[in-house]
């Protein structure tokens, strides 16, 4: 059992909406019901007179405060030296609204109900403007323009790799496979809706935030850039966080608006999002269109690959948007030796909610594009899909492997992972299972994906962890990373307890403590980096604590430190056999040490194999089998690894078979604004997952860990899509884009059979 579980399963957790402060007020946001319009007038008179209303804020207040320029991370030169065109985004819309759900006013009242009632009295007059929803249309000549500062709605055009080398590879290719795919826009929908409570302290002009977050350092930096308030004037408090998936990373404009209200009213101001606000306004994920081509020689060897991306960023750039370009180019070669690679990127702005990091942040997208291409190539050439992969793997002796796009992969046993997965999935027995399905009138398909991803590296200068030893012999671990359900309180405690040789019950983990968050550096939790970063430093700090206490023990024992041995929480003199326990060394006060480390990327990899069975009469696809073999390096806690893998696989299955944020192309209205329309994965979608580990320890981390948080969805997206494609291929169905809903599959089957007749 995880340390966190008794608290969470008994309802004793404390989430952002549970925090309250004396004298607090409540906020409600007025949101645009238009996708693109000028704000002609905003009448607040009646709302200000409503009982309980204390203040109303609009875009003019945000502009006056200077809360207009959020941070973005596309801070690298694009094609031809192009610099990113980043539009301003006032914390409350000013002059224009650019997507349905954009906040344009905030009512602050004594109660949440009074604020909501008053908000309905605000009258907004708009001058309608034509919206543009599809990113390729947004980039077309004559498209409606969202921002004067972003001509052509093109925020950035970038490239990676060698275009000339790819052209040469395609020129000599015996076969070229082409496939254009869409990785659809999705809403993260974490279990806990977003919430924030802000208090202002006039004495030092500081702010305290009670907010759901993924770690203090990234959010604090982004909030400081957005508002101009110094980082040392911001404190963040979070206890439990109900899911993250990247959605908790950005500095949202609502948080900045709450800062305005707290300072102006002199009272804490609280806001709790509704689920419909979350679907419409929490940053979305994915939203990429990839036009790919793979060149092969006569033996089925890969010669070159080209991927042309259109990245839909929504109406504004999110502070966590770089993964859509950087992560996809880092792993563009996948697990294959492809001599020539080239990718182009066009970052488009559309009249939709901004897109940001979402579990994997580009890694599942590039894995999907590559693995769909490889399976399609195998079908076109009549080669077994596993054999084509085996033939093109980066061989073990080639590691560390420098990719054509500049990454360096650490060691991986790709053939070993594949063979273990094929055995686990009974690859050879598949034809018999397919024949049994055919006898019952079902279509059966098998799909495989062999994937790799970059994890671990962060933007902080280093990761720091402080260990504090008390007189009981208990150790408190202080870190600035933050769990959103990952089990950090268990994993980090295990690492420290194992290094110190003491029971895990004597180690407690404190995340983002107010008294440490300005003293410690480190990365937030995201990109599967916490165990690689904070976990590795926990091990380093524990070893440092032993060495620090060895000197104290030597003084106590009256010997040289070199004569003192340590084991299981006690120091012993080799000569006198006397011993002193850890806790005894903290008798006059706590003993603390700070460990630090800087770590690059690790590269977890794996092979996922799925089978689906389709009822052609209804189009419903059922996952008949799912097997996953992953190399995530050293495993600290097997149960947590399984939980992360299962959650990621189901998340990928949800996107493949149902999840999809849909906007009306003409009006820009959100068509999937509730769970009545937005299809979330259900518990029975993936009934059983057979998993196995094939670890090759990382040399980046002293623990040998590689990260596991995104492995499930990175592998499941292409594996499941390939399985459906395999089932439909005998009918002549060439390609279907996700989501593969029953209706979409049924129509494809019907049309294929009509064409066959």
N, C-alpha and C positions, 0 to 999 in steps of 0.2 A: 504493500500500500504506500502511496506517496504521502509525504508529510502533510501536503495541502488538503488531502481528500476528506478527512473527518470534518474540517471546517467548511469545505465547499458543499459536500453532499448533505450536510445537516442544516444548511441555510444560514450558517453563521458567518458567511463571507461579507465583506464590506466593499461595495462598489461605488462608483462615482456619484450616483444619484442618492446614495445613503448618507452622504456628508451634509451636514447643516451647521450654520453658524448663527449666533445671536443677531437678531435684527436684519436677517437677510431678506432681500427682495427677489422677485422672480421675473424672468424675461421670456418674452415670446416674440418670434420673428415673423414679420410680414414678408411673404415670398412671392416672387413674380409668377404670374400664371401665363406669361408670354415667353416665347423662346428668344425673340429678338425685337426690341422696341425701344424707342426713346421715352423717357419719363417726362411727360409734359407737366404734370402737377402731382403733388403729394399732399393731400389735405388731412391734417392730423387734429384739427380743432375739436371735433366731437370726441375723439379718443382721449384727448388730454383731460376732458371734463368727466370722464367715466370714473366712478368711485374706485378708489384704491390706486389709481395710476399716479406714479411718481415722476416719470420722465419718459420721453420718446426721443429716439435718436434716428437720424437718417444719414444718407450718404454725405450730406454737407458736413456733418459732424466728423465723419471718418476722414474726409479730405482735410478739414481744419486741423485735425490731430496729426495728419501725415501718415495715417495708416493705409497706405495705397500701394506699396511695392513689396509683395511677398517674395521670399527667396525662391530661387529655382536652381536646379542642379545640372542643367544642360550648359554648363560653364566650360565648354571646350570648343575649339574652332571646328567649324563645319567644312563643307566642300568649298575649295577655293579660299579658305580663310574666313568664311562667313561666320559672323557672330550671331548668337541666338537673339531673336526678336522676342522680348518678353513684355507682354502688355501689362499695364498697371491693373490692379484689382483692389479698389477701395473695399474696406471691411464691410461696408454696406454700399450697395450699388448706387452710383452717382451718374446721372445723365442718361445712362442706358442700362437695360437688362439684357443678358446674353444667353440665359438658359432658364428653362422652367424650374423654379425652386430657388433661384438666386435671392438671397436676403437683401431687401431694400429699406427696411425699417425695423426697429426693435422697440417694443413697448416694455417698460419696467413698472411693475406694480407690486402691491403687498402680497398678492397670491398669484399662483400660476393661472388660475381660472379668470381672475380679473384682467390679467395681462392678455389672455387669449380673447376674452370678450371685447376688450378695448381695441385689439388689433383688427377685429372685424369691422370696426367703425371707420378705419382709415380708408380714404377714397384715393385711388390712383388712376390718373388718366394717362394713357399711352398713345404714342403714334407708332403704329405697327410698321415693322421692317421685315423684309423677307428673310426667313431663316435658311441656313444650310446645315444639314444634319449628317449626310454621308461624307466621309473625309475625302474621297476621290473627287466628289463634286465640289467640295470646298476649295480644292486646289485647281479646279478648272477655270479657264478664262471666263470672265464675266460673272463669277460667283458673287453672291452677297458678301460684303466685307465686314468682319467683326470688329476690327480695331484699325485705326488709321496707322498705328505704329507697326502693324504686321501686314504689309501689302501681299495680296494674293493668299492670305490666310496661311502662309508658309512661315512657321516659326523658326525652323532650322532645316537645312539640307546638309546631310553628312554622308560620309562613306568610310568603308573599311576594306582592307585587302588590296589586291592588285588587279585592276580592271584589264590591263593588257595581258597579263598571264592567263586570266580566265578566258579572254577572247581566243587566245592561242590554243588553250586546252579544248575549247568547244570546236575549234576549226579542225582539229585532228581526231575528234571523237567518233567512235563507231555508232554510238547511240546517245541520244539526249532525251531525258525525261523532263517533262514540264508539268507544273501543277501550281495553281493559284489557290491559296487557302485563306480563310478568315478565322482569326482567333477572336471570338465574339466578345463584346462588352458585357461585363458582369458586375453585379453589386456585391460587395463583400459580406454584408449582413452578419456581423458578429453577434453573438448571443446578447451581449450587453449594448443597448443603444448608447450613442454618444451623450455625454453629460459634462458640464463644467460649472464650477462654483469659483468665483474670483472675488478676493478681498484686497482692498487697497489700504496701505499703511502710510498716512500722510507724513509722519515724522521723517521717514527716509525715502518717501516716494517709491515704495516697493509694492510688489504684488505677490499674493499667494494663490496658487491654482490647485483646486481639487479636481482632478481630471483623469479620465481613462487614457493611458499612454503606453508606449512601448519602451520607454526609457527617458531619462531626464535630459541628457546632453543634446540630442538632436532637436527635440522639441524646443528646448530653451534657446538654442541658437537661432532657430527659425522664427520664433516669436520675437526675439530681439531684433532681427533684421526687419521684420514686418512693421514693428512699432517704434523702433529707435530706442526702446528702453534697454538699459544695460543688463547684461546677463546676470550680474551680481545683485540685481534688484528684482529677481524673479525666483520664487520658490515653488516647487511642485510636490503635491502630495497624492499618492495613490497607494491603495492597499491591495485589493483584488481587481483584476481586469478580465472581463468576460470575452476573450477572443480579440485578436488583433488583425492578422493577415496583411499587414502593411497599412490598413485603413487608419490605425491610430498614430501613424508617423507624422502627418503634416500638421503645420500650424494653420488651423482653420480660421477663416475670417470671423466666425461667430465668437471665438475666444478673444479676438482683439476688440470686438464690439462690447463684450462683457467687461473688458478692462476700462473702456470709456465710461460705461455705466457705473462701475464700482467707484471710480475716482470722482465722477460728477456728483453722485448721490451721497457719497461718504458711507455707503453701506455695502455689505457683500451682496453679490447678484448671482443667482443660480439659474441655469437653463438645463432642461432635460429634453433630449430629442425624442420625437415620436418615431415609430417604425417607418411611417411613410416619409418623414423627413430624411431618415437614414437612407432609404432606397433612392431618393431623389437627389440628395445633397452630400452624403458622405462620398468621398472620392471613389470612382469606379475603377475597375481593373481591366487588363488585357486590351481589347479594342485595336487589334493590329490586322492589317491585310498584307500578306506576303506572296509575291509572285516569284516562284522558285524554278530553277532549272539545274539539272544534274547531268554532267557529261561522263560517259563511261567508255572504256576501250572494248575490244572484242572479247576479252576475258572477263568482263564485268568488273574491271578495276575502275575506281573513281579517279577521274582526271581533274575535274574542276566543278565548282558550284557557284551559282549566282543567286542572291536573294535580294529582291527589290521590295522594300518595306514602305508602307504608308502607316504612320503612327498617329492615331486619333488621340489628341490630348484634351479634347473638350474645349471649352470656351476660354480657359486660362491655363497657364502652366502651373502644375502642382510643385510644391517644394521637393517632392520625391519622385521625379520623373526620369532621371537619367538611366534607370535600369532598362528602359525600352530600347535604348541604343547601346549603351556600354555592355550590359550583360549579354545581349544577343551577339555582339561581335566577339566577346571574350570566348564564347563557346561555339562559335560558328562552324567549326570543323566537326562538332559532335565528337563521337568516339572513333572517327575514321581518319585514315591518312588520306587527305585530299590535298594534293599539291598546290592547287590554285583556288583561291577564294576571293569573292568580291561581294560586298553588300552596299546598297544605297539606301538612304533613309530620307523620307520627307515627313517632317513633323507638322501635322495639320491642326488647325484650330476650327472647331465646329460649334454650333449653338446647342451644346450638350454639357452635362455636368463634367467637371475636370476629371481626368484619368491620372491615377498615381500608381505607386507600388501595390501589388497584390500578390500574395503568396508565390514567390518565385521571381517576380519582377523581371519579366522578359525571358527567363530561363525556360519555363514551360513552352513559351511561344516559339523560340528557336528550335527546341527539341521537337515540337509538333511539326514544324515546317520540314526539318531534315528527315525525320522518321517517316513522315507521309511520303516524301519524295523517294526514299530508299525502298519502301514497300511497293510503291507504284512501279519503280524501275524493275524490281524483282518480278512483278507480275508481267510487265511488258516483255521481259527477256526470258520468261519461263524458268527462272532460277528460284530455288527454295529461298524464302525470305531470310531464314536464319543463316543459310550458306552465304548469301550475298553479304550479309553483315560480317560473318566470320572472315570472308575473303578480304575485307577492306578495313578491319580493325587496325588501330595503332598497336603494333606488337609490343609485348612486355619489354623487350630489349631496347625499344626506342625511347623509353622514359628515362629521365624527364624529357618531355616532348614539347618542342617549340612549334606553335601553330603558325600558319601563314598570316594570321591576324595579330600576332604578337604576344599571345598568352604562353605560359609555360605550365603544362600539366605535370603534376607529380605522379608518382607510380600508380598504375592500376593494372589489374589482371583481367582485362576485358574478355579474353577467351574463357577464362575460368568462370567468370560470372555467367556468361552465356550458357556454358555447358551445364552448370548447376541449375539454371532456370529451365532449360529444355528438359532436364530430367524431372524436375519438380512438377512441371506442367504436363509431363507425358506427351511430349511433342510427337513422337512416333505413333502414338495411339490415336491421334486426332482423326485420321480418316474414318476409323470405325465409329467414333462419336458423331461425326458428320453424317455418316450413313444412317445411324439410328435416328437422328433428327429428321432426316429426309423421309423416313418411313412414317413419321407422325405429321408430315406436312410442313415442317419447320425449316427455315434457312439457318445454317450454322456457319460461323466464321471464326477464324483465329487471327489474332493480331499480336505483333511483337514490337517492342521498342527498347533499344539499347541507348541509354542516355548518360550524359555527364553534365555537371553544373559547377559553377564557381561559387563558393561560399566562404565565410569566415572573415574576409578582409573588411575593414570599416574605415570611416573617414576621420576618426579621432587620431591624435598623434600617438597615443598608446592606450592600452587598457590597464586600469589600476584596480586593485582590490585590497581592502584593509581587513586584517584579522585582529580581533580584540580578545585577549585571553583574560578570564576573570578568576577569582580565588576558588571557585568551585571546580575549576578545570574545564569550564565550558568555553567555547569559542564562538564568537559572533562574526559572521562574514558580511562585510559591507560592500555593495556593488551598485553601480549606476545603471546596469541593465535591468529590465523589468519583464517578468513573466506575464503572459496573457493567457495562461493555462498550460504552459509548457512543462511545468514541474521543476522550476529552478530551485525551489526550496529543498527539493529532494536531491537533484543531481549535483548542485554545487556543494551541498552538505556532504554527500558521499565522497566527492573528490577530496575535500579537506579532511574528512574523517579517515579516509584510507591513507592519505599522506602522513597524518599524525599518528595513525594506529590507535585511534580511540573510537568508542561507539558513536554511531551516527547521531544518536539522541543527544549527544553533548555538543552538537554543532547546530547553530541557528543561522539562517540567512536573512539579512535585512536589505531590501532593495530600494534604492533611491531615497534613503533616509535624508530628512531635511538638514541634519547636522553634518552630512558627508557630501551632499550633492555638489557643493562648490569646492570641496577639497579634492575630490577624486575625478580623474579623467576616465574616459571610456566610451564605448559605443553603445547605442541603444540596442534593444533586441530586435533583430530583423536580419534577413539574409542568411539564416541558419548560422549566425556567428557567435551566439552566446557561449556555447561550450568551447568552441575554438578559442575565443577571446577571453571572456571572463572565467570560463572553466579552467583554461590553461593557467591563467594568472592565479587562480585559487591554489593550484598545485604549487606554483612557484612561491606564493606567499606562505604556504604551509611549510615548505622546506626552509624558507627564510626565518619563519618563527622558530623552528627547531634550532637553527644555528644561533639566532639571537638568544634564545633561552639556554642554549648550551653554555654560553659565557656566564650567565647568571647562576646556572647550576654549579659551574666550576667554582665560583666564589663561595657558594653555599657549602660545597663539599671540600673546599680547601685544596683543590688540585688544578692542574692546567686543563684548559678546554679539550686538548687533544687526548686527555685521559678519561673523558666522559663519553659514555655510549648512551644512545637514546633508543627506546623501544616502547610501544604501547602506552604512551602518556607519561613516561617516567625516565629520568636521567640516572645513570648508575656509574659510580666510580669503579674502574677496573681493579684498583688496588684494595680499597677498603670494603667494597661491595655495598657501601651505603647508597641510598637512593633518595631522590627528591622528585615529587610529582609536579606536573605542569602547573596545577593550580596553586601550589605552594609558592611558586615564583611570582605570583601575582598577589601575594598576601598584603602588600602595602598599596596596592592600586593596580588597575588593569595594565596589561602589557600589550602593546600593539605594534604591528609592522605593516608596511604597505608593499605589496608585490606589484610588479609591472612587467609588461611585455608588449611587443608590437608584432603582429602576425599578418602574413600575406594570405592569399587565397588558398583554400584547400579545394579538392575536386572529387566530391562523392560521385559515384556512378552506379548504374544498376541495369538490370534487364527485367522488364515487366512483360508478361504474356497473359493475354485475356482471351476468353472465348465468349461469344454471344450467340443467343438463339433468338431468331426473329419469327414472329407469327405473321405471315404475309397477308392474312385476312384483316389484321388490325394495324399492322406496322409496329407493334410493340416489340421492343428489344429487351431481352433479359440477359443479365450477365450470368453465364453458366459456370464460369471458372475464372479465378483471378490469382495469378502467381507472381511473386516479386522476389527477386534476389538483389540485394543492395550491398555495395561496398561503401560503408560510411566510416571506415576506420575503426578505431577502438570503440567498443560499446561500453558506456558507463552503466546504464540501466536498461535492461532489455524490455521491460514493460513500457517504459516511456518511449523507447524507440518504436515499439509496435503501435502505440497510440498515435504517434506522429505520422507513421506510415499509413495507418488505416484512415486517419483524418484526411491526409493529402489525397489518397486514392479516391475517397468518396467525393472530395471537392472537385477533383478532375472529372469523375463520373457525372457529377451534377452539371458541369458545364457542357459535357459532350451530349447529354441526353435531355437537358431541359433549361438550364439557367441562361437567360438572355435578356439584357436590358434593351427594350425596343422603344424608339421614338417614332412618332408619325413623321414621315418624310416631308409632308407639306406644311404642317403647322408647328412641328417641333414639340408637340405635346408628348409627355411620357405615358406610354401605353401599358407599362408594367410597374405601376406605382404601389402595388401591395402584393401580399402573398396569394391573393386570389388570381393574380396574373403573372407574377414572377415565380417560376417553378423552382423551389428549393429541393435538394436531394433528400430522400426519405431514408429511414433506417434500413429498410429492406432492399435498397438499391444494389448494394454490394453485400451479398449474404455471408460470404466467407472469403477470407484472404489467406492464402498459403504463402508464408514468407520465410525467407532464409537469409542469413548473413554470409558475406564473403569478404571479410575485412582485410585490407592491406593498410597497415598503420601509416598515418600521415607523418611526414618529417617536418611539417610546418609547425605543428603543435607538439609540445612535450608530452602530451597525453596520447598522441597518435589519433586524435579524433578528427572527423571531417565535416560533421553537420548532417542533419537528417530532416529538418523542418519542411523543405520543399520537395524532397525526393518523391513522395507519393504522387503529387499532382504533375510533376515533370514527366514521370513515366506513364501515368494513367491516361493523360490526354491523347497521346499518339497511339498507345496500345489499344485503347477501346475504339478509337476511330478506325484504326487499321483492321480491327476485328469486324466491324460493321461493313467496311469496304470489301473485305474478303467474302463475307456472306452474300453481298449483293452483286459481286463481280460476275458470277455465272449468268446473271440476268442481263448483263450488258450495262449496268449502272456504273458510269465512269467515276463520278465524284459527287459527294454531298457535303455541304458545309455544316458545321455544328450550329445550333443544337439538333441532334438527330432524334427529333420528336416522332411519335407514332404517326402523326399526320404526314410529316415530310417523307418518312420511309414508305408509308402506304402509297402515297402518290407516286413515288419513284418506282415502286414495284409494279403498280398498275400501268404506268406509262411504258415501262420496259416490256411488260407482257403484251401490251397493245402493239408496240412496235415490232415485237417478235412475230405477232400474228400477221 
